[in-house]
Amino acid sequence: MGYNLLYYNILVSAILFVLLIICIWNLYLLRRRNYPSIKNSELPFVSVLVPARNEELNIKNILRSLLMQDYPKYEVIVLNDNSEDKTGEIINALKIEYPELKVITGKPLQRGWTGKCYACKQLSESAVGEYLLFTDADTIHNPNSLRDSITIAQNRQADLLTLFPKMTMVTLAEKLIMPMLWFTVMLLLPFYFVDKKGFVKFSIGVGPFMLFKKTAYEKIGGHESVRSAIVEDVWLGRRIKECGLHLVAADGHNMLSVRMYRSFHEIWDGFSKNIFAGFGFSSFALFTINIMYFLLFFIPFLLFFIQLSSELSSNFLLILPGFQVLILYISRILISAKFRLGIISTILHPIGALSVPIVALNSWRWITLGKGAKWKGRIYNSSASGSARSVSEK
């Protein structure tokens, strides 16, 4: 038993050390770079597209931030996706204040589409820009957002540029759970391969900021090519690479911020909607990764404290879990410093690490039991083909 536990800890330590190297490498690749500026006369026209459903708390903030960009040639189009709150009233009031704002009333959701994909399709049909920026209604953009992102996209010849925004977190639940997004991505996705054409499985899309060349967007079939996807940003990123195009991910914390969820309830519903869908509704993939996540990111803390309190603990059985805990905290500190995630989530990492498998299991439960994932008054379920579709609206 003792030797088995020793070998187990050696294996976990080796894996975590490799993941730390990947994390450091990723953070280096995401470092801020200086690119040659582009003259105003050479900047492309950009269509900024905002799907909005039940966004009364933030819709005014995002639209104002977009309408005050330091950029000479762009349009802002917002689609009110059958909102059931005051989103439409707020948009109409802003339209009076900013006549240049273009407003679309969303059509009823068609069967076989997820709400966001259908809203984005309608937005793209009204856009005239050489670049299309799809951005979520829970973001706020700094005045440099368009200029800096276009500069990155053109200098790096990106067909799709997706940015990691600054994460705004207020409640304790947000501070504990939300940083696990960046932690998971930084450790498990080698960005060197994301930037290379091919390597289709190494792809990413960050929904709050998806900047496409219009020609690339059309080549991949737009949102219609992923119309039933709940996590459409991930699959759009993959579509870019499947079509031999260039995907670029960059640090955008100096360009925009996002508050994805405002309470534990919203986090629970939002991640329950996304996680199982992100695994393509594969129970095998979800449970395999869930177990690995639990063993790698939570169990080291449990074993360390058990061995620390045990009189029978050997040096190796104490040192190795301690080494694992050290690696995890180094990773968290580096990621928190890069993305300004705060100290609370770093210190309480075990709680955040435990929460992810729990929410993932709930995501699996919702879908497999036929109840479907609930979000913004709609219910989504998996189809026989393994994709997602909207089955009802409240």
Secondary structure, 3 states (H helix, E strand, C coil): CHHHHHHHHHHHHHHHHHHHHHHHHHHHHCCCCCCCCCCHHHCCCEEEEEEECCCCCCHHHHHHHHHCCCCCCEEEEEEECCCCCCHHHHHHHHHHHCCCCEEEECCCCCCCCCHHHHHHHHHHHHCCCCEEEECCCCEEECCCHHHHHHHHHHHCCCCEEEEECEECCCCHHHHHHCHHHHHHHHHHCCHHHHCCCCCCCCCCCCCCCEEEEHHHHHHCCHHHHHCCCCCHHHHHHHHHHHCCCCEEEEECCCCEEECCCCCHHHHHHHHHHHHHHHCCCCHHHHHHHHHHHHHHHCHHHHHHHHHHHCCCCCHHHHHHHHHHHHHHHHHHHHHHHHHCCCHHHHHCHHHHHHHHHHHHHHHHHHHHCCCCEEECCEEEEECCCCCEEEEEEC
